[in-house]
Amino acid sequence: MTDELTVLKAAEHRGLASPSRIEALRSFVPDMATRDPDFDALTILAAKLFKAPIALVTLLDEQHQWFKAAFGTHETAAPAATSFCAHAIEQPEGGTLVVKDAAVDPRFAGQPFVVGAPFLRFYAGAPVFIGGEAVGTVCVFDVEPRSEVGADAVEQLAHLAHLASSLMRLKQETRERALKEAEISREEKRHEMALDAANIGSWLWNIRSGGISCNLAMTRMFGFEPSTTLQARDIFAAIHPDDRLAALARLRSAMANDEEYDGVFRLAKGGRWVLGRGRVHERDAFGRPTVFLGINIDVTQEQASNQRTRLLLRELNHRVKNTLAMLQSLARQTLRTTSDPELFMTAFAGRLQAISEAHGLLSDHEWGAIRLSALINKQLAPHVRDYDKQVEIHKDEILLGPDQAVGLGLVLHELATNAAKYGSLSRSTGKVIITARRLHEDGMTVLRMTWVEVGGPPVSEPERKGFGSILIERSLDKVMGSSVEVQYLPAGLTALVRLPL
């Protein structure tokens, strides 16, 4: 027990247990106990510089000294507090610790590896810094003492420690980039699955190269193999000859006049009817279109059905047009306020999912009215850890039309996203209280809904409004007489919604 206390006191004395140092170490090198061959070259260079039989790249936590790379030994770890390197990390960045003869140095004369095998005598170590904290060393050992040590070798050892630090930072950045790319890939996969489940074909036309990028629903709809590399001419050739010229004329007119393209045409194979929508997404410096974005929906049954289905089709046309315009606006506004492509993808994907959830509910009810409770559940569930405990709802039974559902769905998404990041839903003890009542005001029926956050961190009004705040206030602009007011109360954010029914 006495020996353990001595080691702990020694560790504390030399700052091995410093919280900031340990945090830097574990955040940049989570796998510190695992050998990494990427560092082997540094140990070989260090050993040759000093003509030493042993060289290490080490990492030190509170109790252990881990050998990330080793030359001349098969050992993988040693106690941290009694190690040479625990002294070396006290050196400033760019400095080194040189022990010419450990047997006569009072700091090391009694160390186990000095008085016992392998009877170490010479040591030179340079600290490895990450985030301003010394987390390890590049060091060499010899069993023979030395009377002189070359200044050039000592300087080069410090350079090797700097290289080790750079390599650790690079590997951490690579890990983080891989995680973010995997997250974006998962989001893209979810969106692709949603569109595929809805049998909506999406496509992006690079006008300069003629290449077409599209989802599986699109290739399936037009009768192509999923792995086929498509050109615009392949898509045009798949349209029925009787409808091809009219479809191309509408497309050219939309591109020339900066208008939205829309058209219904048959496919050459099978004669199925397809509804196409799209518009120019990007233009060059001279105003010439370079990228065209579009969607296709199989409307065969709608074309052949009765008047009710034709009315539904007109409503669907209106919805697709509004949705495409909304997606264009959301993409532009999100990109305008987010310069980082990865952050843009995250923010835009969340808003796209909110629209998709509302459209899914409307589609289930044939673009008629949907229940407010279903919309609330769809938009809040992804952002809440325990729905029953963190969401309290007091409501009347209220039905929403398409414009109301899409607009209110975006409002709820932005409120829930903000609450999960910064507000009450960022804590397990926080909750959201929603009250929704049907009232009669000025001869009309309106929804009065309040969103109240409690149990979260203190709230203060931001100095400037971000796009999320603007989106909350303007998502219901299509519904005349509607309004959204956000209040930043100290106890939590509160939103007041008025929506004519």
Secondary structure, DSSP 8 states (H G I E B T S, - for coil): -HHHHHHHHHHHHTTTT-HHHHHHHHHH-TTTTS--GGGHHHHHHHHHHHT-SEEEEEEE-SSEEEEEEEES----EEESTTSSHHHHTTS-TT--EEES-GGG-TTTTT-HHHHSTT---EEEEEEEEETTEEEEEEEEEESS--S---HHHHHHHHHHHHHHHHHHHHHHHHHHHHHHHHHHHHHHHHHHHHHHHTTEEEEEEETTT-EEEE-HHHHHHHT--TT--EEHHHHHHTB-HHHHHHHHHHHHHHHHTT--EEEEEEBTTTT-EEEEEEEEEEE-TTS-EEEEEEEEEE-HHHHHS-HHHHHHHHHHHHHHHHHHHHHHHHHHHHHHH--SHHHHHHHHHHHHHHHHHHHHHHHHTTTS-EEHHHHHHHHHGGG-SSHHHHEEEEE---EE-HHHHHHHHHHHHHHHHHHHHTSGGGSTT-EEEEEEEEEEETTEEEEEEEEEEESS------SS--HHHHHHHHTTTTSTT-EEEEEEETTEEEEEEEEE-
